[in-house]
Each structure stands twice: as structure tokens, then as C-alpha cells.
């Protein structure tokens, strides 16, 4: 019976390239839309409010990253566990991963919302808010925090819908929220002249509508398994397994958040000692980071698109298909990053100008940050694909090691040490230096895993011959 099920499941039979197109394209679009949420706000805020408004969105960005980290832990973790269970033929256990993931997405979002509202000022100070930027950040975050449960549910729920074989619904859910956000941004920020409040309110309304679609789908339209009330009751073993599998994605985002906080404070400190001042480096670096998020949206989307294919086929011990899915995702990610690299090197000023005007010092620092900090973006684009790969095959520890190596183990030390010798330029150069070293670790880990997979494949083939 299990063999019949495996043969009938398209994840185990359809061409890998076709499956990648089916799952990765909607995933990429969904990730791009998610990245555009923050970018659209910054575009309108930059034009209407100016440099301090742009700096405020950068100060608030770590909280958005925290939302994504929770969404990925329970979303990617739940989806991977579900597909691994289906690949192994365990249809009875699989639905519990979906139900418990859904509950934890909502609960973690509510908890983060409460914490953010209660401890907003200390958090913003920790994130590096200068005195002149603080009022703008307070105004923005007090409203956007209300939408944290919806943002987490939308992002994490997209993985659950993708695991159910509905990547198109994940894409639609993200697009509808982004379109609403963009339209309301124009109305609230320019039409009603509500500034930071208008941008924040537009964001929350879009997130609420997207989250409503996720709730409707999971509760009433889930297809590959029949979900009932018992599947949504908290089950500690299921939650533990989900969290353990999703920890790699969680730590990847947490590492990014920690880096954002440290970099904001370093930019504030060394910016104050330079001709740029405190606000300019914060505003310019925030734009660079968010534009770079578009590149990473392709990489993460490709990794997420390959996740159901890798998880199912690894559970079914079809290792050749696993390797093919990963390789296709990695090569495509690197090719897209090369195109982005060309834009970053040749058009940094034009990109910065999209987010409003500024002084010559503002553009000088922003151009340097674009060209140097993102110099190795084609190399580092491989990291999220590989980290997701380890999560997909049920090896979260390797994924965690890979996730924290670039951000915490390499970048932070360089970002702290180099400015002692080169001032604020040392922060800029810390990016490419850590990127080269983390890429070497990434390549070594994936080659090692492929070698292990070849041995498992040979052992499985020998076992089949012996049984025959």
C-alpha cells in the first residue's frame, strides 16, 4: 500500500525540473512580495518623511525579522515534517504536524505582539535608535506590532499550503496583501498625509487580509490530508519535532536579526565619529539591506520550492531526485545573484534615489555600502538554499551550523574588529570578508552530504538485491 502511494505521489514521480517550476516560482513570488512589504513602506516614507523616516524603518526592521524567524521555524518545520511523514508513508501522523504548526504560528505571533507593545522603548533603544529618529520609530512600531500574529501566520502558513501541493495559493495570499498594502500606502501617506502612521496602518490591513485567507485554506480547503479538531490540539512531541526541524531556518533569521541590531549600533557609533553623522548610515544601510532582501527572496524561494521535493524523496530514499532538486535550486540562485551584483555595482545611486532625496554624504555612503558590502552576493546566495536543504532532509543541526556560521561566527567579529582600524569603512568591508569564508563552509558541507547520500544510495540498492 505504501509503495502504491509513493508511486502515485507526483513529488516522487514527476520530472524534478517541472516540480521545481511548479513549487519554486510561486515561492519566489511569495518571498518577493513579502520583501516588498517593507520596501513599499520605505519608498513612501522616504518620499514623504525623509531620512529620519527611512532610518526609523531600519530601526524597526529587527522586529520584522523576528516575525519571519518564528514563521519559518513553525512553517518550514511543520511543512518539512509533514512531507517527510508522507514520503515515509505515515499518513496518520502527518496531519498533526500541520495542525500544531498552525496553532504555534498564531500563538507565537500573539506573544511577540504583547512583548513588543510592553517593552517598545527599551527595544528601540537596543536596536540603536538615535534621539531624532526615536519618535518616528515609536509611531511606526506601535501600529505594525498589532499585525505581528497575521504576518507570522501568513508567512508560515504559506509553507503549510505549499506542503499541501498548493504553491499558487501561497503566492495569491501574499500578492493580495501586498497589493492592498501598496494601494493603502499611497492613500494614507500621500492622500491623507498620515506619514509613518499611514504606512504602518496600510501594512497591518494587508497582513490581516492575507492571514484570513490562510485560516480559510487550512481549516476548510486542505487537500492531501483530512484535518480534524484533534490535529489542532497541542501535542508536545509534534511541536518538539516541528521546532527541531525548523530551528535552522529560525536561527538563520535570528542571526540576521542579531546582526541588524549590532550593525545599527555600530553604524550609529562610528557614524557619529565620521562626517556622515548617526542618521545617514542607518538610513542608507537600511535601504541596502532591504534591496538585498530581494536577491535573498529568490534564494530563499528556490530553497523553499525545493523543500517538498527534497523532503518527500529523502523520506522515500530516492536520493538522486533529492540531489537534482538541490543542485537546480543552487545554480539558479547563483545565476540570479550575478545579475543583481551587476545592478549593485553599476546603479547604486539610482537605486538609492528611488527612496527619496538626501545630502551628498548620504549618497556617498550609500553607494559605497552597495558596492562593497554586497560584492560577494553571488557566493552568499548559496547559503539559504543549502541551509533549507539540510532542514528538508531532517538534519536541522547541520542547517543550524550553516545558518549561524555566516552571521554570528564570522560577520559579527569582523564587524566589531575592523572598524577599530578603518572606522565606519570597516563595517562595510566586514561583509565580503565573511561572505567568502562562509561560502567555503557551505560548499564543504553540501559536498560532504552528497557523499554520504551516495553511500546511503548504494547501501539501499544492495539491500534491495539481497531481498530479491
LINHUTA-V79384 format. One record per backbone hydrogen bond with DSSP energy under -1.0 kcal/mol. CO is the residue of the C=O (numbers start at 1). NH is the residue of the N-H. If there is no record, write none. Layout:
CO_NH ; CO_NH
This chain:
1_5 ; 2_6 ; 3_7 ; 4_8 ; 5_9 ; 9_12 ; 10_14 ; 15_19 ; 16_20 ; 17_21 ; 18_22 ; 19_23 ; 20_24 ; 23_27 ; 24_28 ; 25_29 ; 26_30 ; 27_31 ; 28_32 ; 29_33 ; 30_34 ; 31_35 ; 32_36 ; 33_37 ; 35_39 ; 36_40 ; 37_41 ; 38_42 ; 39_43 ; 40_44 ; 41_45 ; 42_46 ; 43_47 ; 44_48 ; 45_49 ; 45_50 ; 50_54 ; 51_55 ; 52_56 ; 53_57 ; 54_58 ; 55_59 ; 56_60 ; 60_63 ; 61_65 ; 62_66 ; 63_67 ; 64_68 ; 65_69 ; 66_70 ; 67_71 ; 68_72 ; 69_73 ; 70_74 ; 71_75 ; 72_76 ; 72_77 ; 74_78 ; 75_79 ; 76_80 ; 77_81 ; 78_82 ; 79_83 ; 80_84 ; 81_85 ; 82_86 ; 83_87 ; 84_88 ; 85_90 ; 86_89 ; 89_91 ; 90_94 ; 93_96 ; 94_97 ; 95_99 ; 96_100 ; 97_101 ; 98_102 ; 99_103 ; 100_104 ; 101_105 ; 102_106 ; 103_107 ; 104_108 ; 105_109 ; 106_110 ; 107_111 ; 108_112 ; 109_113 ; 110_114 ; 111_115 ; 112_116 ; 113_117 ; 114_118 ; 115_119 ; 119_123 ; 120_124 ; 121_125 ; 122_126 ; 123_127 ; 124_129 ; 125_128 ; 130_134 ; 133_137 ; 134_138 ; 135_139 ; 136_140 ; 137_141 ; 138_142 ; 140_144 ; 141_145 ; 143_146 ; 144_147 ; 145_148 ; 147_151 ; 148_152 ; 149_153 ; 150_154 ; 151_155 ; 152_156 ; 153_157 ; 154_158 ; 156_160 ; 157_161 ; 158_162 ; 159_163 ; 160_164 ; 161_166 ; 162_165 ; 166_170 ; 167_171 ; 168_172 ; 169_173 ; 170_174 ; 171_175 ; 172_176 ; 173_177 ; 174_178 ; 175_179 ; 176_180 ; 177_181 ; 178_182 ; 179_183 ; 180_184 ; 181_185 ; 182_186 ; 183_187 ; 184_188 ; 185_189 ; 186_190 ; 186_191 ; 187_192 ; 188_194 ; 194_197 ; 195_199 ; 196_200 ; 197_201 ; 198_202 ; 199_203 ; 200_204 ; 201_205 ; 202_206 ; 203_207 ; 204_208 ; 205_209 ; 206_210 ; 207_211 ; 208_212 ; 209_213 ; 210_214 ; 211_215 ; 212_216 ; 213_217 ; 214_218 ; 215_219 ; 216_220 ; 217_221 ; 228_231 ; 229_232 ; 235_239 ; 236_240 ; 237_241 ; 238_242 ; 239_243 ; 240_244 ; 241_245 ; 242_246 ; 246_250 ; 247_251 ; 248_252 ; 249_253 ; 250_254 ; 251_255 ; 252_256 ; 253_257 ; 254_258 ; 255_259 ; 256_260 ; 257_261 ; 258_262 ; 259_263 ; 260_264 ; 261_265 ; 262_266 ; 263_267 ; 264_268 ; 265_269 ; 266_270 ; 267_271 ; 268_272 ; 271_274 ; 271_277 ; 279_283 ; 280_284 ; 281_285 ; 282_286 ; 283_287 ; 284_288 ; 285_289 ; 286_290 ; 287_291 ; 288_292 ; 289_293 ; 291_294 ; 292_296 ; 293_297 ; 294_298 ; 295_299 ; 296_300 ; 297_301 ; 298_302 ; 299_303 ; 300_304 ; 301_305 ; 302_306 ; 306_310 ; 307_311 ; 308_312 ; 309_313 ; 310_314 ; 311_315 ; 312_316 ; 313_318 ; 318_322 ; 319_323 ; 320_324 ; 321_325 ; 322_326 ; 323_327 ; 324_328 ; 325_329 ; 326_330 ; 327_331 ; 328_332 ; 329_333 ; 330_334 ; 331_335 ; 332_336 ; 333_337 ; 334_338 ; 335_339 ; 336_340 ; 337_341 ; 338_342 ; 339_343 ; 340_344 ; 341_345 ; 342_346 ; 343_347 ; 347_351 ; 348_352 ; 349_353 ; 352_355 ; 353_356 ; 359_363 ; 360_364 ; 361_365 ; 362_366 ; 363_367 ; 364_368 ; 365_369 ; 366_370 ; 367_371 ; 368_372 ; 369_373 ; 370_374 ; 372_375 ; 374_377 ; 376_380 ; 377_381 ; 379_382 ; 380_383 ; 382_386 ; 383_387 ; 384_388 ; 385_389 ; 386_390 ; 387_391 ; 388_392 ; 389_393 ; 390_395 ; 391_394 ; 395_399 ; 396_400 ; 397_401 ; 398_402 ; 399_403 ; 400_404 ; 401_405 ; 404_408 ; 404_409 ; 405_410 ; 406_411 ; 407_412 ; 410_414 ; 411_415 ; 412_416 ; 413_417 ; 414_418 ; 417_420 ; 418_421 ; 418_422 ; 419_423 ; 422_425 ; 423_426 ; 424_428 ; 425_429 ; 426_430 ; 429_433 ; 430_434 ; 431_435 ; 432_436 ; 433_437 ; 434_438 ; 435_439 ; 436_440 ; 437_441 ; 438_442 ; 439_443 ; 440_444 ; 441_445 ; 442_446 ; 443_447 ; 444_448 ; 445_449 ; 446_450 ; 447_451 ; 448_452 ; 449_453 ; 450_454 ; 451_455 ; 452_456 ; 453_457 ; 454_458 ; 455_459 ; 456_460 ; 457_461 ; 458_462 ; 459_463 ; 460_464 ; 461_465 ; 462_466 ; 463_467 ; 464_468
